[in-house]
Amino acid sequence: MESPHTSLDGDAAKEPEHWVNPLLDPRDLRMPRIAGPSSLVIFGVTGDLAKKKLLPAVYDLANRGLLPASFGLIGFGRRDWSADEFAAFAEENVRAHSRTPFNDATWKQLKEGMRFVKGTFDDAEAFRKLSKTVSELDRDRGTRGNHAFYMSIPPKAFPVVAEQLAASGLSKSAPGAWKRVIIEKPFGHDLESAKELDRVVGQVFEPDSVFRIDHYLGKETVQNMLALRFANTMFEPVWNANYVSHVQITMAEDMGIGGRAGYYDGIGAARDVIQNHLIQLMALTAMEEPVSFDARDLRAEKTKVLSAVRLPQDLGLHTARGQYAAGWQGSQPVVGYLDEKGIDPKSTTETYAAIRLDVDTRRWAGVPFYLRTGKRLGKRTSEIAVVFKRAPHLPFDATATRELGANAVVIRVQPDEGVTLRFGAKTPGSAMEVRDVNMDFSYGRSFTEASPEAYERLILDVLLGDPPLFPTTEEVELSWKILDPIEEYWSTLGQPEPYRAGTWGPEQADRMLAADGHHWRMP
């Protein structure tokens, strides 16, 4: 019997002109999606983000078999390092911060593709050397002209690096290859600066080649929000103003600013967290069901939500800002923000911010969304709490329901990813007494595989060219349109209200919810 791949005269049949490996079909779940030949260039490779997140994420991807053998990693910085010295620096941080166990074989393979280029962002010669190094990887490692440039650098340096990439020819893609740029938040400090940054980067890279990183969108539980809502019939019928009282979205940190005084002072909690992370979480919470989870359809629904956001008329009543003062964090005394090293004692930068937003759609009319973030709060946590209205008729004595709160669905983004349902149940005994109980789902207890770090998912998506989790220019600009009027109002108020370290923020934040008849939940 003849082979189907052999013609009658014995010659091998020609392969189809557009043959595609069926095992690489995204619908086939038998094999994970693996990046193709490529390299990652990290600007700011000696910074905290690279040391604690990016380098470990690259190693973890390699250790999970999701990077190809033909992968390269280039560090760009001011250190006078050889490739081996850079590899030693990377290994030290990988061993300290990686999620998966250290494997010598994985590291050996990764190390062979590591290079380092010494230079500053305004050094044209350094970028010519970088261009030469990239070409060497194409030749020696088979990266085939596919290169991603990660800007783990201060926003003010984005334009000069983009211009250097253009001048050295690094931003131009050869036929059949790609060049992509990854920009860390914040994307500007207001609407005008965001537009200018987009203009500069847009002159160098095509819009589809620009990936704006928001690591919160890579969190497993954030993506689970979409599954929770749209793969289950029990939530969507009550996910609207008929049943929901209000929504609280919280990102709390128990740490201070650490060594980030130069970055943080003048930016503050609202620009650092609310403008990107929390507004994006709000959009995912409030959006309508997309036609599909393709980037275009998902972004279209998020954009509709952001376009429908309305600010409260009284910003003094429905916003709050504060600065942490000295106090205790756990069992340790800590200094206040104004006493931190590098901070101006007269600084008016807020370390706590809370705002109310309304979404003017039929689904959410009259439902307030409360967004809050702060440093030196009670504990480190991030969550989305959808709080429901009280039952319209309770056939119980007042004493029977005195410990009954409101039903809620709480999506925990970090650190213990999962979902909690809070509802009322009768306590054991002969008396009719109802109190709150929790039904809890935890990723760590329900699945044998640990959730990947957000940066693993996002870096892999960049190398794959998969953009659904990355904010678009329009989303960024709409976010600034929401926050700019609040920042402008706050700039007239002077010093933020102090709050003691280890507590849950200034008193104004409590008054803000009390004015609407609500209170902050304790995470």
Secondary structure, 3 states (H helix, E strand, C coil): CCCCCECCCCCECCCCCCCCCHHHCCCCCCCCCCCCCEEEEEECCCCHHHHHHHHHHHHHHHHCCCCCCCEEEEEEECCCCCHHHHHHHHHHHHHHHCCCCCCHHHHHHHHCCEEEEECCCCCHHHHHHHHHHHHHHHHHCCCCCCEEEEECCCHHHHHHHHHHHHHCCCCCCCCCCCEEEEEECCCCCCHHHHHHHHHHHHHHCCHHHEEEECHHHHCHHHHHHHHHHHCCCCCHHHCCCCCEEEEEEEEECCCCCCCCHHHHCCCHHHHHHHHHHHHHHHHHHHCCCCCCCCHHHHHHHHHHHHHCEECCCCHHHHEEEEEEECEEECCEEECCHHHCCCCCCCCCCCCEEEEEEEECCCCCCCCEEEEEEECCCCCCEEEEEEEECCCCCCCCCHHHHCECCCCEEEEEEECCCEEEEEEEEECCCCCCCEEEEEEEEEHHHHCCCCCCCHHHHHHHHHHHCCCCCCCCHHHHHHHHHHHHHHHHHHCCCCCCEEEECCCCCCHHHHHHHHCCCCCCCCC
